[in-house]
Amino acid sequence: MASSLLQKVGYQWTLRIWAAMFIVFGSIALLGVKPRLPVLAVRDPVRIYNVPRYLRQFKFVLRPLFIINVVSVQE
């Protein structure tokens, strides 16, 4: 499909058509996606952000396997 579009309408219009297709199909796909993280109930409106609980999600950054992957994968 992309090669026929390139021949018929050119490079710039091919990119525009593909972008429009991704927007349409992506929007349709978003209707079927379930959220993976539950929404946290806010009990105290003054204290909305729970920083320690938020930072607990990033414990994987200190794991040796993660550090090795980040250091070894370079361009």
Secondary structure as UniProt FT lines:
FT   HELIX           2..9
FT   HELIX           11..30
FT   TURN            31..32
FT   TURN            45..46
FT   HELIX           51..55
FT   HELIX           56..62
FT   HELIX           64..72
//
